């Protein structure tokens, strides 16, 4: 990189663009510019690592342009402390400067980063959710598929779920405050077919849903736990996991861990992937990791969950604390021992 440009933030600003950064590895979460500068300067670890990488989306647009913004989906490796590996960032930026100069927008920029090793394509769920969120934040109309989904939730008995598109479900999830959308979702959630509930839950996990909807989903989850309904329980938890009602989410994690459903790898992986913020509480973390140690459905499940959680900065000291914990179960002690064998 040049002496004048030392970070991606500076590159984007010097090119005359407005820009925003989002984590899209775990939950689509905006990263403010001050925090992103600290990440780029390795002053702080990346807050939401996934698989030893930072998965980010950078949205940017020309100050004079009225077209839709450009988006880079980028995947950068992290070190053992979850800090950005600067050489990779510098390599990407030098490739951008070589391919585009400081003209990052416009027709000339199209397609020139297609073979860049740091550019990747998120899965269909993440793409749909990100696209829907961007349209909301930019106050743009929803996709052409939104109206069909809205009508489905108004008159579900008159419509076939097969007419619903994933992008329409994402638009609906991001627009729950519009009209009667939340009320219709609450009234119909328990009657949704699996083919609708599952992808909709995958969209809702990126939404800071209301307390009312969180409490409704929690009540539904409690029913499914009592009936040992695995898939429905997972869908409910995913759908509520983006809520700011962390206490309600923590209660639901405790309920899941104390139930027979905690024997299932799907439940443990869902908690690790969507409810990780509740695991800063030592007793809850111990109960969770003990269940993971006892699981025999997937070889290496405990090791993969430990590796995933210990990389998250807010969890790292708590997870490492398990190594010194007294009165561990024999199974948990053996699982921890395998980490070092």
N, C-alpha and C positions, 0 to 999 in steps of 0.2 A: 504494500500500500504506500501511497505517497506520504511525504512529510506533512502535507496539509490535511489529509484525510486518514484518520486512525481508527474510526469505528463505522459500523453500518449506519448509525444515527447521523453521523456527520456526512456520510456519502449521500444519504437520502435528502438531508437538508441542503447540502451544497448543490444538488441537482434541481433545487427549486420545487421540491414536492412537499405536500402535507402528508403525514404518515402516522400510522398506529401499529402497535404490535400486540399479538394475542398468543397465548399458549394454547395449542390445540392437541396436546398429547393426552392429557387426562380429561379435563373439562375445559371448554372454550372459555378462557379467562383473559381479560384485558391486562396487559402489563404497561404501567405508566412509563413515560419517557425517562423520568429520574431513575426508576428501578432498572429499566433496560440499560441505561448508561452504566449503572453500578455492575450489572451482569457482564456487560461488554468489557469493563475494566477489571473484571475478576475481583471486585471488592466484596461481592456477595455471591453465594452459590445460586444456581438456577433453581427457582422455587418448586418447579413441578416436573422433575426428571421422569423419563419413561424409557426403560431399556438403555440406561446410560447415555441418553441423548436428550437434547432440547428440541422439541418439535414446535416450531413457531410459524405463525402467519404474519407477514408484513403487508399491510394494505397501504397503498400510497396513490396519490393523484397529483396531477399538475395543477398549480394554483389557478391557471387560466382555463383549464379544461372543464367541460360539463359532462364528459363521458363517464362511464362507470370506472371506479378505481381499478388499479392493477393490484394483483396479489402475488407475492412470493410465498410458497410453502417450502420451508427450509428445515433441514435436519442436521444439527451440529452435535458432534461428540462432546461428552463431558468427562472430566477427570474423576478420580476416586473421591473427591470432595464435592462432586456435582458442580464444579466450576467449569465455565466455558474454556475449551481448548483454543487458545487465541490463534494458533497457526491455521486451524481450519477456517475460522472466521476471516482471517487475512487472505487465505487462499481463495475463498469465495469472492471476497470483495475485489481482489485483483482480477479475477476472471470476469466480473461484472464490468470493471473499468476497461478491460481489454475488449470485451464484446460490445459494450454500449457507450463507453466514455462516461460522461455525466448526463447523457440524454437517455434517461430511464423510461420515459413515456413516449407515446406516439407509435405510428405504424412501424418505424424502423426498429423498434425494440421487440416487436412480436417474434416469439419463437427462438430468440437468440440464446436463451438459457435452457433450452429443452434438454440438453445433454449434460448440464451442470451436475456434478456428483452430489451437491448439497440440496438440490431441488428434488422434492418427492411429491407423490400424489396421495393425499389422505384417503381413507376408506369412504365408501358412499355415504355412510351415516354422518361422518364429520363434515364432508363436503356440503351435504344438504343443510345441516344445522348452521354451518358457518355462512353459507349463502343467505339463509333466512335471517340470521342475526344482522348481517351487513345491510340487508335491505331495510330492516327496521331502524338501524342506527343512522342510515343515510336518508331516512324518510322516503324511500322508494316504494313503489307498489310491490305487493307480494307476487309470486310466480302465478302463471296461468292455472296451476293445479290447486291453489288455495281455496277457491270458491267451492270446488267439489267437496273438499274435506269439511269446510264450514257447513255446507248443506247436509253432509252426512251426519254431523253431530246435532243438527237441528231436526232432521227427519231420518234417523238411522234405519227405521223399519222400512223405509221406502227405497233404500239404496243398497247396492251391493258393495261390500268392502273392496272387491277386486277393482273397482273404478278409482281407488285412491292411490295417488303417487307419493313416493317417499318425500319429495320436495314439498308437496302440499301439506303433509303431516308436519314437516319441519316449520313451515310458515305458520301453521295453526299453533304449534307449541310456542312460538315466539310472539304470538299475538293473543295470548289468553285474556288480556285486559280489554280487547276489542269486543264490543257488543255483549252477547251472552255466551261467549266462548268458554269461559271458565265454568259458569253454571251448567252449561251443556255437557262439559267434560265430566264434572262431578256427578251429574245425574246418570251418565252413560258408562263411566269407566268400568264398573263391575260387569257390564254386559257386553263389553267389547270382545270380539273374537281375538284369539291369540295372534292372528295375522295382522291385526291393527294395534293391539296393545303393546306388542314387542317393539316394533319400530317407533311407535310414539314414545315409549319409555326411553328409548335411545336418544330421542330428541329432547325430552323434558329434562334429562339429567344435566343439560347445559343451561337450564333456565332457573333463575332465582324465583321459584314459584311462591305464591302467597301462603300465609299461615293457614288459611282456611283449606286450601287444596292440600297442603302438607298433612294437616290433621285428618282429612278424608282418606288420603292414601295410607296413612298410618293405621287407621281403623280397618281398612281393607286388608292391609298386610297382616294385622293381628288375626283376622278371620282365616286367612290362607295358612298362617303358621299353625293355627289350631287344627286345621284340616290337613296339614302336612302337604300342601300343594306347592311344589318346588318352583315351577315356572312362574306361576302367578305371584309368588312371594318375591322372586327376583325382579319381576317387572315393576311391582309396587315400589320396591326399594330403589331401583334405578330412577324411577320417575320422580321420587321425592328427594333424591340425593343432592340436587343442586340448590335446595332451599337454604335460606339464611337461618332457618330454625334448627340450628345445630343440636340443641337439646333434644328435639323430637327425633332427629336422625340418630343421636346417641342412644336414646331409648329403644329405637328399632334395632340397632346393632345388638344391644344387650338382649333383646327378646329373641333375635335370631340365634345368637350364640348359646342361649339357654335352651333352645329347642332342638329336636332331633334333626331339623334341617341343616344344622351346623355340621353334620357329618358329610354334607355334599360339597364337593370342590367348587361347584358353581356359586354357592353362597359365599364361601370364603374368598374366592377371586373377585366377586362383586363388591364385597366389603372393602377389600384391599384397593380395588380400582376406583370405587366411588365414595366410600365412607372413610377414607384414610384420615381425615381431619379429626375424627372421633377417637383415634387410637393414641392420642397424646396422653390419655388417662391410663396410668400404669396397670390398674387391675383389668381394664378392658383389653389393653394390649396383651397382657399375659393370657387372658382367657382366649383371645383370638389366636395367638401363636400356639397355644396348647392344642387347640382344635386342629390347627394346620399340621402340627406334629403328629397327631393321631390319625390324620387322613391317609387312607391307603388307595384312594381311587386313582391318583395320578402320581407316578414316580417323580420324585424331585419337587413336589409341590411346596413343601416347607422351605427348601433352599431357594426356590424362585421367589416366593413371597418375601422371605427375609431380605434377599438381594434388592428387591423392588422397594421395600419400605425403608431400608437403612439408607437408601440414596436420597430420600426426601428430607430436606433440611430440618423441617419442624419435627420430624419423627426420629431422626438419626440418634440423638442422645438417649431417647427412650428405648429404641430397639437395641442399641449397644448395652443399655442397662440390663437387658435380659441375660447377657452373658455373665453378669455378676449376681443375678438374683438368687436368693436363698429359697429353699423349700420348693424347688421346681419338681414337676412330675418326672418320673424316670424317662418317660417317652420324650418329653421336651428336652431333657438333658441329653439324651442320645441324639436327638435331631440337631441340637446345637453342636454336639461333638462332631457330627458328620460334616459340618461347615468347615472344619479345620483338618479333616482327615485326607 
